[in-house]
Amino acid sequence: MQSHISFSNDDVAHIATLANIPVTDEEKTKLAAGFTITMKVVDDLKKADTTSVEPTHQVTALENILREDAVDEKREFSQDEALRNAKQTYKGFFVVDQVIDRE
Amino acid sequence: MNLHKLTLKEAIKKLKSKEISHKELYTDVENEIQKKNAELNIYLSLDKEAVSKAEKLLDTPLAGVPIAVKDNFLTKELPTTASSKVLEGFMTPYESTVTERLQKAGGVVIGKTNMDAWAHGSSTETSDFGATKNPRNPKHLPGGSSGGSAAAVAADVCIGALGSETAGSIRQPSSWCGVVGLKPTYGRVPRTGVVAMGSSLDCPGPIGKTVEDTAIVFNAIAGHDKYDSTSADIAPPDLVKNIDKPIKGMKIGMCYLDHPKLKNTKVDEAIQNAGKLFKSLGCSVTHIPLSPQLKNNTILTPDYAISVYTVVQRGEVSSNLARYDGIRFGHDRSFFGAEAKRRIMLGTFTLSKGYADKYYIKAQQVRSLYIANFHQLFQTFDVLISPTSPGFAQELGASEKSPMFGELEDMLLEPSSIAGLPGINVPCYHDTKTNLYLGMNIISDQWQEEKIIRVAHSFEQQTIKE
């Protein structure tokens, strides 16, 4: 296996785009150094023998928890309640940023 | 009258017998808040109407006692920020299941407590609203992420508290603040309405002045919730009922004391002494050797759990915190603090194409190793004991020195957290010079909270006697 991974400012910029997180150049340098340290520790995982071990994604072993496809009035918000915390509304709707044809 | 110093059990008893009034109790608690909150920065918001709510609750199990609640539980009457500027001033339209149950049982949310922003950390220093200080010694950190709740209990500015844990966030601050913290089995207490962080790990739980206090609050909040599909449909035990049952005959395993970080330290000595005490109570106490690989009758080194937790938690964080876009509620993503940015982005990286198998799947495989290890050990042992934290509360500023501060402080708790096991911190050593504490972590198999409560309660009773 290759030795541990290191991060450049460009790598950080790419991840920041994927995560939709605005970062300054100064932050990029700091984050790159931090990621390199953290992933060096994480690299330890390769020392653990996991041959033919299945991954665990959840621990309670519950499966397919379903509910009736019916409106639960206790869980309904009025339009006012739903919009109460919105930054900007228009005629009872949320106003969202443009995502198509954006520069 | 010093009523703020009452335990939850005593306060309920005195209220019910009318020995004290709600007004007297709340006056003492609120005076204490006035005296201490500016220095310690424990509460982010307070309910000024708390006492009038409490007065109506005398005939309930909790009789209207004041409870401090971590600021990641959604509460309709107080703002919920998760200590992040992204949610500053946010008023939720619905109540978390846990606080709803707490209030139904007669607990009053007296205020919301400071925490690491989004529960990312083990210091409470990553809060966007300033660090909380340790009431036992304000030059030191309270731990975290439920640092505000643990500090509230230690400072007697509440009678009991609620926290939440993902890797160590109930037990580690309880250890550093010298109080009791109970982390239930994952799936025992619903996550509905708790600001989501690591969804396969998050678990709400009580922090209290005594073991029995945490058992009383557990009884009020545990049990299946149809709105949380990961909550288990298993009837929770009554943790108070058998709390005094002798623990004679219990099989106790001692873990991690041969780890290089712990050997011949004060905390090693404290746990060895606890082992001797359990022996004197008629338990069998066995030292379980540390092993770098999965092997019967050994305990797998906690070192890999640091990495498993780092990868799994950040992956789940990047997904859970994607919802904060500033459109429906809260502010936009430029308001995230440094720690949240770091965790969201690292999670995005480990889940990205080409890296997910190498890191995320590998981490989940190692998680399976820990589960197999505990499964084997709990065929022999009733409970396992270890230190909660490798040492005493660190000094203010310590968390800024490492991007993995929390992971390293929580290393002894991460194996049981990723396996979803219940655990409790009980103070086991007090340094009279610094006024700081060490804590013992007691864990059991899934759904066996009754065992850890009984063992912790017996220990507490004995150490109070001494």
Interface residues (C-beta under 8 A of the other chain):
Chain A: V12 I15 A16 L18 A19 N20 I21 P22 V23 E27 K30 L31 G34 F35 I37 T38 M39 V41 V42 D43 D44 L45 K46 K47 A48 D49 T50 V53 E54 P55 T56 H57 Q58 V59 T60 L62 I65 R67 R75 F77 E81 A82 R84 N85 A86 K87 F94 V95 V96 D97
Chain B: F90 M91 P93 Y94 Y186 G187 S200 K226 Y227 S229 T230 A232 P292 Q293 L294 D303 Y304 I306 S307 V308 T310 V311 S318 A322 D325 G326 I327 R328 F329 G330 H331 R333 S334 F336 A338 K341 R342 I344 M345 L346 G347 T348 F349 T350 S352 Y359 I361 K362 A363 Q364 Q365 V366 R367 S368 L369 I371 S402 P403 M404 E407 A419 G420 Q446
